[in-house]
Amino acid sequence: MKLSNLLIGLNYQKINYIDVEIEKLSISTTDLAPNTLYFCIRGQNTDGHELASVAIAHGAVALVVDRKLDYDVPQILVEDVRQTVGILAGRFFKQPRDKFKLIGVTGTNGKTTTTYMLKSILETAGYKVGLIGTICNMIGEQKFPAHLTTPDPIELHKIFLQMADAGVDYVVMEVSAHAIALNKMAGVICDVGILTNITQDHLDFFHTFENYRDTKLAFLDKKYCTQAVANIDDNNICEYVINNPQKNVITFGLNNPCEVFATNIKYSMLGTTYFVNLDDNVLPINTRLIGEFNVYNALGAATVCLCLNIEPRTITAGLSSCDFVPGRCNIIELKNGAYAVIDYAHTPDGLKNILQSVRAICNGKLYSLFGCGGNRDSTKRSIMGQVSAEMADFTIITSDNPRLEDPDAIIKQVEEGVIAKGGQHICIQNRKEAILYSIDKLNRGDVLVIAGKGAEDYMDIGGKKISYSDFAVLDSVKK
């Protein structure tokens, strides 16, 4: 594709301009080839402008910059390089996003489960569905590796092209707060977007909760989605909806007045039953997914599908058939009549939700096993320790992707929170040993919640990913 064709309608200045042929787009000097258009992005640790010479030496024939560089190659000077990546990536891949309907899901917790619920409903309705998310990317039942919750723009549009070529009708994708803040969604508008909830996370990047909250709330704007759906029971979202009555936001919830809600909810270790009000159609749902938070996830998915004019009975059928989301509240019955629950909960609110849900249906003691990731929001560590001490009978503090931090130092920060609330606990750094220790303590009716990693199949230690799975540890015990 000629550079001139890529730049049609873009607000930019030309430097050393000649109309070169572009065969590849890249934001990384490790991913270059002849005839590459290289985007000089300013990151947290590096500035792509300083690596332009490396890019040119390895095939870049033009640069997108936000300041003039002392090189003879064509330079496209723009105000925001990050935003430009998404816009040009869409053009380079012939706007594949226009060939299907797109649903975006954001929120601190519940994104993955909500996307799986949406996929189940839409497939029940007879549509072919693509999924982009934390666990994997999917076209129908075909799975592909996922490296980020929301891919970088060039990779995102490649995936869109793959899905469009496969003839999908809908794409359901997770949209992280980082993706919103870093303009990964530039040039992409969702047909429907949903905001599940907003609680503390990622303060290592956003620095204040207010910055994080406002980034999530921004997703409700028409810049990101034509129709918005939101959880009215979340205080931050409720305040936004009240203060912005002109916004076209459809709401769901359990406590506040809203368009979609549930009644007569009954929980057990075998699942959850309730009735959902969908456009004045009151219909039953019977699912193996436990917990109030999963009722919220289901209500959110149902509200999105109402916006898409999916028939109410198809919605409830799709929700009832979605009984397993990898690494999300997965219940495993153990030999001695106790249970283990594997869940991805890695925030204070996420841990509270899963422990609260299990506590309500646990007939014995509740054990909580978790760790906190390294090189991430450190302020949540002691808070999660407090949550566990308050809600569980016993806490096992262990390791969870310490990355470049000292795992014992992370564990100590979590332990401070447990001690502050007087919780009984033990610290075992090796996660496998921690799980085996915990299982030995369980009696019939007890429940062990193993939180934090979910479906992950690795442990990130010292910057290296080592093969590890909570599921594999439990399988070894069952055998």
C-alpha positions as CSV (number, residue, x, y, z in Angstrom):
1,M,0.0,0.0,0.0
2,K,1.3,3.5,-0.9
3,L,2.0,5.7,2.1
4,S,-0.2,8.4,0.6
5,N,-3.2,6.1,0.7
6,L,-2.6,5.3,4.3
7,L,-2.5,9.0,5.2
8,I,-5.8,10.2,3.5
9,G,-7.7,12.4,5.8
10,L,-5.1,12.3,8.6
11,N,-4.0,15.6,10.2
12,Y,-0.2,15.6,9.8
13,Q,2.9,17.4,8.5
14,K,5.3,16.0,5.9
15,I,9.0,15.8,6.5
16,N,11.4,14.5,3.8
17,Y,8.3,13.2,2.1
18,I,8.3,10.7,-0.8
19,D,5.4,8.3,-1.5
20,V,7.0,5.0,-0.5
21,E,5.4,1.6,-0.6
22,I,4.4,0.2,2.9
23,E,4.2,-3.5,3.4
24,K,4.3,-3.7,7.2
25,L,3.4,-1.6,10.3
26,S,5.4,-1.8,13.5
27,I,5.7,-0.2,17.0
28,S,8.7,-2.4,17.9
29,T,12.3,-2.6,16.7
30,T,12.1,-6.3,17.3
31,D,9.4,-6.7,14.6
32,L,10.7,-5.1,11.4
33,A,11.0,-6.0,7.8
34,P,11.7,-4.2,4.5
35,N,9.2,-1.4,3.7
36,T,8.0,-1.0,7.3
37,L,6.2,2.1,8.6
38,Y,7.6,2.5,12.1
39,F,5.7,4.4,14.8
40,C,7.9,6.2,17.3
41,I,5.9,5.7,20.5
42,R,6.8,7.3,23.8
43,G,6.5,4.5,26.4
44,Q,7.0,4.4,30.2
45,N,10.5,3.2,29.9
46,T,11.6,3.8,26.3
47,D,11.0,6.4,23.6
48,G,10.6,5.0,20.1
49,H,12.1,8.2,18.7
50,E,15.4,7.2,20.2
51,L,15.3,3.9,18.5
52,A,14.5,5.3,15.0
53,S,18.0,4.6,13.7
54,V,17.7,0.9,14.6
55,A,14.3,0.8,12.9
56,I,15.7,2.4,9.7
57,A,18.7,0.0,9.7
58,H,16.3,-3.0,9.8
59,G,13.8,-2.0,7.2
60,A,11.8,1.0,8.2
61,V,11.3,3.3,5.2
62,A,9.1,5.9,6.9
63,L,8.5,7.1,10.5
64,V,5.5,8.4,12.3
65,V,6.8,10.9,14.9
66,D,5.6,13.7,17.2
67,R,8.9,15.6,16.8
68,K,11.2,16.0,13.8
69,L,14.2,13.6,13.7
70,D,17.5,14.1,12.0
71,Y,17.0,11.3,9.4
72,D,16.5,11.5,5.6
73,V,13.6,9.0,5.5
74,P,10.0,10.3,5.2
75,Q,8.5,11.4,8.5
76,I,4.9,11.9,9.3
77,L,4.6,14.4,12.1
78,V,1.4,14.0,14.2
79,E,0.2,15.3,17.5
80,D,-0.4,11.8,19.0
81,V,1.5,8.8,17.6
82,R,-0.4,6.3,19.8
83,Q,-3.7,7.4,18.4
84,T,-2.4,7.4,14.8
85,V,-1.3,3.7,15.1
86,G,-4.9,2.5,15.5
87,I,-6.2,4.7,12.7
88,L,-3.6,3.7,10.2
89,A,-3.7,0.0,11.3
90,G,-7.4,-0.1,10.4
91,R,-6.7,1.4,7.0
92,F,-3.8,-0.9,6.3
93,F,-5.9,-4.0,6.9
94,K,-8.8,-2.7,4.9
95,Q,-11.1,-1.8,7.8
96,P,-12.0,-5.4,8.8
97,R,-13.9,-4.1,11.9
98,D,-16.6,-2.8,9.6
99,K,-17.5,-6.4,8.6
100,F,-19.0,-7.5,11.9
101,K,-20.7,-6.1,15.0
102,L,-18.4,-5.4,17.9
103,I,-19.1,-5.6,21.6
104,G,-16.5,-4.2,24.1
105,V,-16.4,-5.2,27.7
106,T,-14.5,-3.2,30.4
107,G,-14.5,-3.1,34.2
108,T,-12.2,-4.0,37.0
109,N,-13.7,-7.5,37.4
110,G,-16.0,-9.7,35.3
111,K,-14.7,-8.9,31.9
112,T,-13.7,-12.4,30.9
113,T,-16.8,-14.1,32.3
114,T,-19.0,-11.6,30.6
115,T,-17.4,-12.1,27.2
116,Y,-17.9,-15.9,27.5
117,M,-21.6,-15.3,28.5
118,L,-22.0,-13.0,25.5
119,K,-20.4,-15.6,23.2
120,S,-22.7,-18.3,24.5
121,I,-25.9,-16.2,24.0
122,L,-24.9,-15.1,20.5
123,E,-24.0,-18.6,19.5
124,T,-27.3,-19.9,20.9
125,A,-28.9,-17.2,18.6
126,G,-27.2,-18.9,15.7
127,Y,-24.4,-16.4,15.1
128,K,-20.7,-17.1,14.5
129,V,-18.7,-15.3,17.2
130,G,-15.1,-14.2,17.7
131,L,-13.7,-13.6,21.2
132,I,-10.7,-11.5,22.2
133,G,-9.6,-11.6,25.8
134,T,-7.3,-12.5,28.7
135,I,-7.4,-16.3,28.4
136,C,-7.3,-16.7,24.7
137,N,-8.7,-15.5,21.4
138,M,-11.3,-17.6,19.7
139,I,-13.2,-18.0,16.4
140,G,-16.1,-20.3,17.2
141,E,-14.4,-23.1,19.2
142,Q,-11.0,-22.6,17.6
143,K,-8.5,-21.1,20.1
144,F,-5.5,-18.8,19.6
145,P,-2.9,-17.6,22.1
146,A,-3.6,-14.2,23.7
147,H,-0.7,-12.1,25.0
148,L,-2.5,-9.0,26.3
149,T,-6.1,-8.5,27.6
150,T,-6.5,-6.0,24.7
151,P,-3.9,-6.4,21.9
152,D,-1.9,-3.5,20.6
153,P,-3.6,-1.8,17.7
154,I,-1.7,-3.4,14.9
155,E,-2.2,-6.9,16.3
156,L,-5.8,-6.0,17.1
157,H,-6.6,-5.2,13.5
158,K,-4.8,-8.3,12.3
159,I,-7.1,-10.3,14.5
160,F,-10.1,-8.4,13.3
161,L,-9.0,-9.3,9.7
162,Q,-8.7,-13.0,10.6
163,M,-12.1,-13.0,12.2
164,A,-13.7,-11.1,9.3
165,D,-12.2,-13.5,6.8
166,A,-13.7,-16.4,8.9
167,G,-17.1,-14.8,8.5
168,V,-17.9,-14.0,12.1
169,D,-21.1,-12.0,12.8
170,Y,-20.0,-10.7,16.2
171,V,-16.7,-10.0,17.9
172,V,-16.8,-9.8,21.7
173,M,-13.6,-8.3,23.2
174,E,-12.2,-7.3,26.6
175,V,-11.1,-3.7,26.8
176,S,-8.6,-3.0,29.6
177,A,-8.2,0.4,31.3
178,H,-4.6,0.5,29.9
179,A,-6.1,0.1,26.4
180,I,-8.3,3.1,26.9
181,A,-5.6,5.2,28.4
182,L,-3.1,4.3,25.7
183,N,-5.5,4.9,22.8
184,K,-5.4,1.3,21.7
185,M,-9.1,1.7,20.7
186,A,-8.4,4.7,18.5
187,G,-10.6,4.5,15.4
188,V,-12.6,1.6,16.8
189,I,-16.2,2.2,17.9
190,C,-18.1,-0.7,19.6
191,D,-21.7,-1.2,18.6
192,V,-22.4,-1.9,22.3
193,G,-20.0,-1.4,25.2
194,I,-20.5,-2.6,28.8
195,L,-18.9,-1.4,32.1
196,T,-19.2,-4.1,34.7
197,N,-17.8,-2.3,37.8
198,I,-15.0,-0.1,39.0
199,T,-12.9,-0.9,42.1
200,Q,-9.2,-0.4,42.9
201,D,-6.6,-1.9,40.5
202,H,-3.6,-0.8,38.5
203,L,-2.6,2.1,40.6
204,D,1.0,1.4,39.7
205,F,0.1,2.8,36.2
206,F,-2.8,5.2,37.0
207,H,-1.3,6.5,40.4
208,T,-4.7,7.5,41.8
209,F,-8.0,5.7,41.9
210,E,-9.7,8.8,40.4
211,N,-7.5,8.5,37.3
212,Y,-8.4,4.9,37.0
213,R,-12.1,5.5,37.6
214,D,-12.3,8.3,35.1
215,T,-10.6,6.1,32.4
216,K,-13.1,3.4,32.9
217,L,-16.0,5.8,32.8
218,A,-14.7,7.3,29.6
219,F,-15.6,4.1,27.9
220,L,-19.3,4.9,28.2
221,D,-18.8,7.9,25.8
222,K,-19.9,7.6,22.2
223,K,-16.2,8.0,21.3
224,Y,-15.9,4.3,22.3
225,C,-19.4,2.8,21.9
226,T,-22.6,3.7,20.1
227,Q,-24.7,2.1,22.9
228,A,-23.5,1.9,26.5
229,V,-24.6,-0.6,29.2
230,A,-23.6,-0.2,32.8
231,N,-24.0,-1.7,36.3
232,I,-26.1,0.9,38.2
233,D,-25.3,-0.7,41.6
234,D,-21.7,0.3,41.3
235,N,-21.4,3.7,43.2
236,N,-19.0,5.2,40.8
237,I,-21.1,4.3,37.8
238,C,-24.3,5.3,39.5
239,E,-22.9,8.8,40.2
240,Y,-21.8,9.1,36.6
241,V,-25.2,8.1,35.2
242,I,-27.1,10.5,37.5
243,N,-24.7,13.4,36.6
244,N,-24.9,12.6,32.8
245,P,-28.6,12.0,32.1
246,Q,-28.0,12.9,28.4
247,K,-25.8,9.9,27.9
248,N,-27.4,6.9,26.3
249,V,-26.7,4.3,29.0
250,I,-28.9,1.3,29.6
251,T,-28.5,0.0,33.2
252,F,-28.7,-3.4,35.0
253,G,-28.5,-4.3,38.7
254,L,-30.1,-5.8,41.8
255,N,-30.6,-2.9,44.2
256,N,-31.2,0.3,42.2
257,P,-34.0,1.0,39.7
258,C,-32.8,-0.2,36.3
259,E,-33.9,-1.8,33.0
260,V,-32.7,-5.3,33.6
261,F,-32.7,-7.0,37.0
262,A,-32.9,-10.4,38.8
263,T,-35.2,-11.7,41.6
264,N,-35.6,-14.8,43.7
265,I,-31.9,-15.7,43.6
266,K,-30.8,-19.0,45.2
267,Y,-27.2,-20.1,45.6
268,S,-25.5,-23.5,46.2
269,M,-22.3,-25.3,45.5
270,L,-24.1,-26.8,42.5
271,G,-24.9,-23.4,41.0
272,T,-27.4,-20.5,41.0
273,T,-31.0,-20.2,40.1
274,Y,-33.0,-16.9,39.6
275,F,-35.5,-15.1,37.5
276,V,-34.4,-12.3,35.2
277,N,-36.6,-9.4,34.0
278,L,-35.8,-8.8,30.3
279,D,-37.9,-6.1,28.8
280,D,-40.8,-7.2,31.0
281,N,-40.3,-10.8,30.2
282,V,-39.6,-12.7,33.5
283,L,-37.7,-15.8,32.7
284,P,-35.8,-18.4,34.7
285,I,-32.0,-19.0,34.6
286,N,-30.3,-22.1,36.0
287,T,-26.5,-22.0,35.9
288,R,-23.6,-23.8,37.5
289,L,-21.8,-20.5,37.9
290,I,-22.0,-19.5,41.6
291,G,-22.0,-16.1,43.3
292,E,-23.7,-12.8,43.2
293,F,-21.0,-11.3,41.1
294,N,-21.8,-13.9,38.4
295,V,-25.5,-12.8,38.5
296,Y,-24.2,-9.3,37.8
297,N,-22.1,-10.6,34.9
298,A,-25.1,-12.4,33.5
299,L,-27.4,-9.3,33.8
300,G,-24.8,-7.3,32.0
301,A,-24.5,-9.8,29.2
302,A,-28.3,-10.0,28.9
303,T,-28.6,-6.2,28.8
304,V,-26.1,-6.0,25.9
305,C,-28.0,-8.7,24.0
306,L,-31.3,-6.9,24.5
307,C,-29.6,-3.9,22.9
308,L,-28.8,-6.2,20.0
309,N,-32.4,-7.3,19.7
310,I,-31.7,-10.9,20.7
311,E,-34.9,-12.7,21.7
312,P,-35.3,-12.9,25.6
313,R,-35.7,-16.7,25.7
314,T,-32.6,-17.1,23.6
315,I,-30.7,-14.9,26.1
316,T,-31.7,-17.0,29.1
317,A,-31.0,-20.2,27.2
318,G,-27.5,-18.9,26.3
319,L,-26.8,-17.9,29.9
320,S,-28.0,-21.2,31.3
321,S,-25.7,-23.1,28.9
322,C,-22.6,-21.1,29.9
323,D,-21.6,-23.2,32.8
324,F,-17.8,-23.0,32.6
325,V,-15.3,-20.2,32.1
326,P,-11.7,-21.3,32.4
327,G,-10.1,-20.1,35.7
328,R,-13.2,-18.2,36.8
329,C,-14.9,-19.7,39.8
330,N,-14.2,-23.3,38.8
331,I,-15.4,-25.7,41.5
332,I,-13.5,-29.0,42.0
333,E,-14.8,-31.7,44.4
334,L,-12.0,-33.4,46.3
335,K,-11.8,-37.0,47.5
336,N,-12.6,-36.2,51.1
337,G,-15.9,-34.3,50.3
338,A,-14.3,-30.9,50.5
339,Y,-14.1,-28.5,47.6
340,A,-11.5,-26.3,45.9
341,V,-12.5,-23.2,43.9
342,I,-10.0,-21.8,41.4
343,D,-10.6,-18.2,40.6
344,Y,-8.7,-15.4,38.9
345,A,-9.6,-12.9,41.6
346,H,-6.5,-10.6,42.0
347,T,-8.0,-7.4,43.3
348,P,-9.4,-6.6,46.8
349,D,-13.0,-6.4,45.4
350,G,-12.5,-9.6,43.3
351,L,-11.2,-11.5,46.4
352,K,-14.0,-10.2,48.5
353,N,-16.6,-11.3,45.9
354,I,-15.4,-14.8,45.6
355,L,-14.9,-15.3,49.4
356,Q,-18.3,-13.8,50.1
357,S,-20.0,-16.0,47.6
358,V,-18.4,-19.2,48.8
359,R,-18.9,-18.3,52.5
360,A,-22.7,-18.1,51.8
361,I,-22.8,-21.7,50.5
362,C,-19.9,-23.3,52.5
363,N,-21.0,-25.9,55.1
364,G,-17.6,-26.1,56.8
365,K,-14.5,-23.9,57.1
366,L,-13.4,-21.5,54.4
367,Y,-9.8,-21.4,53.5
368,S,-8.3,-18.6,51.4
369,L,-5.1,-19.1,49.4
370,F,-3.6,-16.3,47.3
371,G,-0.6,-14.1,46.5
372,C,-0.1,-10.8,44.8
373,G,1.8,-10.0,41.6
374,G,5.1,-8.3,41.5
375,N,5.8,-5.0,39.7
376,R,2.1,-4.2,40.0
377,D,-0.1,-2.1,42.3
378,S,1.5,-2.7,45.7
379,T,-1.1,-0.7,47.6
380,K,-3.7,-3.5,47.2
381,R,-1.5,-6.2,48.9
382,S,-2.3,-5.4,52.5
383,I,-5.9,-4.6,51.6
384,M,-6.3,-8.1,50.2
385,G,-4.7,-9.5,53.3
386,Q,-7.4,-7.7,55.4
387,V,-10.2,-8.9,53.1
388,S,-9.0,-12.5,53.5
389,A,-8.6,-12.2,57.3
390,E,-12.1,-10.8,57.6
391,M,-13.9,-13.3,55.4
392,A,-12.0,-16.6,55.7
393,D,-11.3,-18.9,58.6
394,F,-7.7,-19.4,57.6
395,T,-5.5,-17.6,55.1
396,I,-2.6,-19.2,53.2
397,I,-0.3,-16.5,51.7
398,T,1.8,-17.6,48.8
399,S,3.4,-16.5,45.6
400,D,1.7,-15.2,42.4
401,N,3.9,-14.0,39.6
402,P,6.5,-12.1,41.7
403,R,8.2,-11.0,38.4
404,L,11.2,-8.9,39.3
405,E,10.3,-8.4,43.0
406,D,11.3,-10.4,46.0
407,P,8.4,-12.9,46.6
408,D,9.0,-12.9,50.4
409,A,8.7,-9.1,50.5
410,I,5.4,-9.3,48.6
411,I,4.1,-11.9,51.0
412,K,5.2,-9.8,54.0
413,Q,3.1,-6.9,52.7
414,V,0.0,-9.2,52.3
415,E,0.7,-10.6,55.8
416,E,0.6,-7.1,57.4
417,G,-3.0,-6.8,56.3
418,V,-3.9,-10.3,57.7
419,I,-2.2,-9.5,61.0
420,A,-3.9,-6.1,61.2
421,K,-7.3,-7.9,61.3
422,G,-6.1,-10.7,63.5
423,G,-6.5,-13.4,60.9
424,Q,-5.1,-16.9,61.4
425,H,-2.7,-17.6,58.6
426,I,0.5,-19.2,57.3
427,C,3.0,-18.0,54.7
428,I,4.3,-20.6,52.2
429,Q,6.2,-19.1,49.2
430,N,6.1,-22.1,47.0
431,R,2.5,-22.1,45.5
432,K,2.3,-25.9,44.9
433,E,3.4,-26.6,48.4
434,A,0.9,-24.1,49.7
435,I,-1.9,-25.8,47.9
436,L,-0.9,-29.3,49.0
437,Y,-0.6,-28.0,52.6
438,S,-4.1,-26.5,52.4
439,I,-5.7,-29.6,51.0
440,D,-4.3,-31.7,53.9
441,K,-6.2,-29.4,56.3
442,L,-9.6,-29.8,54.6
443,N,-12.4,-31.8,56.0
444,R,-15.8,-32.7,54.4
445,G,-17.7,-29.6,53.7
446,D,-14.7,-27.3,53.8
447,V,-13.9,-25.1,50.9
448,L,-10.4,-23.9,49.7
449,V,-10.5,-20.8,47.5
450,I,-7.3,-20.7,45.3
451,A,-7.3,-17.1,44.0
452,G,-5.2,-15.0,41.6
453,K,-4.0,-17.2,38.8
454,G,-7.1,-18.7,37.4
455,A,-6.3,-20.4,34.0
456,E,-2.7,-19.1,33.8
457,D,-0.3,-21.9,33.0
458,Y,2.9,-20.3,34.2
459,M,4.6,-18.5,37.1
460,D,6.6,-15.4,36.3
461,I,9.7,-15.4,38.5
462,G,12.6,-13.2,37.9
463,G,11.2,-12.2,34.5
464,K,11.1,-15.8,33.3
465,K,7.8,-17.7,32.8
466,I,8.0,-21.2,34.4
467,S,5.4,-23.8,33.7
468,Y,2.9,-23.9,36.5
469,S,-0.9,-24.5,36.8
470,D,-3.2,-24.5,39.9
471,F,-5.4,-27.0,38.0
472,A,-2.4,-29.3,37.4
473,V,-1.6,-29.3,41.2
474,L,-5.2,-30.2,42.0
475,D,-5.2,-32.9,39.3
476,S,-2.1,-34.5,40.9
477,V,-4.0,-34.7,44.2
478,K,-7.1,-36.2,42.7
479,K,-5.0,-39.0,41.0
